[in-house]
Structure formats: C-alpha cells, structure tokens
Amino acid sequence: SHDRFMQRVKRAQATQPKIVEKVDEWSFAVSGDDDSITIIMYSDEEPMGVIDLETEMIGDGVKVRWVLLSTTNPNFPKAGLGTRMYLWALKKYGPIMSGMSQTTSAHALWAKLARTPGIEVSVGICIRGNGLRLNQLEMGL
C-alpha cells in the first residue's frame, strides 16, 4: 500500500541521504557507507522508489552489492520505476546480486533487465561469508 511505502521512505529519509545525481526529472539520493547503501529515487519532489544494498566480498575479492530490500511507489504501477532504479544503482555501484528470495514482481524485473541491451544477468550459486549457499541472480554491465 502507499502508506507502507511512505513509512519505508520515511525510514530511509531518516538516514539523511544526499542528492548525488539528477537525470532528467529523476533525482537519486544516497546515504550510508561502502558497506550499506540506501538509495531513494525521486521524480521532482515525490519519492518513487527505495533500494537498500549491502556490500560483500565474495570469491577472490570480488565486491558485489546484495539487494536487501527494494520497493517502488504503488501509485505508479508498471511505470518502470524498479528498472530505472536498478539500472542507476548498477551503473553507480557495479554488480548487483539478488537477495535470498524474490517476489513475483522482482522476478519480472530481473527478466526485463536480462533483455536490456548491454546488461548481463546470470544465475548461479554463491556461497556467502556465513557458508550459506544461495541460488542467486547477478547483474552487470
């Protein structure tokens, strides 16, 4: 619901994100450090999406960003908000991996990203630092 989305936005705004880039009518505000990043995407002044990323070193020192949580403004369904937000995060921060589980909407988002020219999405198994084996999706340029 929109109320739940706005609660999530308020929690993200409490981290005092700073606008780091404006692209057309879109602004991207970021808070956190290299280990934990929160991104809020705005159109004009209206929050349109939030994504939380956690950084982890895997394999032979490869840095990846895990999606902990992402959500978009429910008042604008099918507007491509998730795609826009994920592509911006990918270009800004490098490879992104899916979390341990994905909603039906998230599966559709990753499938759409896989069809985007210049974007590579792969499926595989990853062993995280705690030894947990995950089937995961990875997206890179």
C-alpha positions as CSV (number, residue, x, y, z in Angstrom):
1,S,0.0,0.0,0.0
2,H,1.0,3.6,-0.4
3,D,1.1,4.1,3.4
4,R,3.5,1.2,3.8
5,F,5.7,2.7,1.0
6,M,5.7,6.1,2.7
7,Q,6.7,4.5,6.0
8,R,9.7,2.9,4.2
9,V,10.6,6.2,2.6
10,K,10.5,8.0,6.0
11,R,12.9,5.4,7.5
12,A,15.2,5.9,4.5
13,Q,15.0,9.7,4.8
14,A,15.9,9.4,8.5
15,T,19.4,8.3,7.3
16,Q,19.8,11.9,5.8
17,P,20.5,10.9,2.2
18,K,22.1,13.5,-0.1
19,I,21.2,14.0,-3.8
20,V,24.2,12.7,-5.8
21,E,22.8,12.8,-9.3
22,K,19.9,14.3,-11.3
23,V,18.9,12.7,-14.6
24,D,16.1,14.5,-16.4
25,E,13.2,14.7,-13.8
26,W,14.8,11.9,-11.7
27,S,17.0,12.6,-8.6
28,F,18.9,9.9,-6.7
29,A,19.7,10.5,-3.0
30,V,22.2,8.2,-1.3
31,S,23.1,7.6,2.4
32,G,25.3,5.1,4.1
33,D,28.9,4.0,3.5
34,D,30.6,1.4,1.3
35,D,29.2,-1.5,3.4
36,S,25.5,-0.4,3.5
37,I,23.8,1.9,1.0
38,T,20.3,3.3,0.8
39,I,19.1,4.9,-2.4
40,I,15.9,7.0,-2.7
41,M,14.7,7.8,-6.2
42,Y,12.6,10.9,-6.6
43,S,10.6,12.4,-9.5
44,D,10.6,16.1,-8.8
45,E,9.9,16.1,-5.0
46,E,7.9,12.8,-4.9
47,P,9.6,9.6,-3.7
48,M,9.3,6.9,-6.3
49,G,11.5,4.1,-5.0
50,V,13.9,2.9,-2.3
51,I,16.6,0.3,-2.5
52,D,18.9,-1.0,0.2
53,L,22.2,-2.6,-0.8
54,E,24.7,-4.4,1.3
55,T,28.3,-4.8,0.2
56,E,30.2,-8.1,0.5
57,M,33.4,-9.5,-0.8
58,I,32.9,-12.9,-2.4
59,G,35.2,-15.4,-4.1
60,D,38.6,-14.0,-4.9
61,G,37.9,-10.5,-3.5
62,V,35.1,-9.6,-5.9
63,K,32.9,-6.8,-4.5
64,V,29.2,-7.2,-5.0
65,R,26.1,-5.4,-3.8
66,W,23.3,-7.6,-2.4
67,V,19.8,-6.3,-2.7
68,L,18.3,-6.4,0.8
69,L,15.1,-4.6,0.0
70,S,13.6,-2.6,-2.8
71,T,10.2,-1.1,-3.2
72,T,8.5,1.4,-5.6
73,N,5.7,3.8,-5.3
74,P,2.5,1.7,-5.6
75,N,0.6,4.8,-7.1
76,F,2.6,4.3,-10.3
77,P,2.3,0.6,-11.2
78,K,4.0,-0.6,-14.4
79,A,5.9,2.7,-14.8
80,G,9.3,1.1,-15.0
81,L,10.4,2.6,-11.6
82,G,12.2,-0.6,-10.5
83,T,14.0,-0.9,-13.8
84,R,15.2,2.7,-13.7
85,M,16.3,2.4,-10.0
86,Y,18.2,-0.9,-10.5
87,L,19.9,0.4,-13.7
88,W,21.1,3.6,-11.9
89,A,22.4,1.5,-9.0
90,L,24.2,-0.9,-11.3
91,K,25.9,2.0,-13.2
92,K,26.9,3.7,-10.0
93,Y,27.9,0.8,-7.8
94,G,28.8,-2.2,-10.1
95,P,27.5,-5.7,-10.0
96,I,24.2,-6.3,-8.0
97,M,23.0,-9.6,-6.7
98,S,19.5,-10.6,-5.8
99,G,18.6,-11.3,-2.2
100,M,17.8,-14.7,-0.9
101,S,14.2,-14.6,-2.2
102,Q,12.4,-12.6,-4.8
103,T,8.8,-11.6,-5.2
104,T,6.9,-12.3,-8.4
105,S,7.5,-8.6,-9.3
106,A,11.2,-8.9,-8.6
107,H,11.4,-12.0,-10.9
108,A,9.7,-10.0,-13.7
109,L,12.1,-7.1,-13.1
110,W,15.2,-9.3,-13.4
111,A,13.8,-10.9,-16.5
112,K,13.2,-7.4,-18.0
113,L,16.8,-6.4,-17.1
114,A,18.1,-9.5,-18.7
115,R,16.5,-8.4,-22.0
116,T,18.1,-4.9,-21.8
117,P,21.0,-4.4,-24.3
118,G,24.3,-4.1,-22.5
119,I,23.1,-5.7,-19.3
120,E,24.2,-9.2,-18.4
121,V,22.1,-11.2,-15.9
122,S,23.4,-14.6,-14.8
123,V,22.0,-17.3,-12.5
124,G,24.3,-19.3,-10.3
125,I,25.1,-20.5,-6.8
126,C,27.0,-18.3,-4.4
127,I,28.5,-19.1,-1.1
128,R,28.2,-16.2,1.3
129,G,30.6,-15.5,4.1
130,N,28.4,-17.5,6.5
131,G,28.7,-20.6,4.3
132,L,25.1,-20.3,3.1
133,R,24.7,-21.5,-0.5
134,L,22.2,-19.4,-2.5
135,N,20.8,-19.6,-5.9
136,Q,21.2,-16.0,-7.0
137,L,20.9,-13.6,-9.9
138,E,23.8,-11.3,-10.7
139,M,23.5,-8.3,-12.9
140,G,26.5,-6.5,-14.5
141,L,27.3,-4.2,-17.4
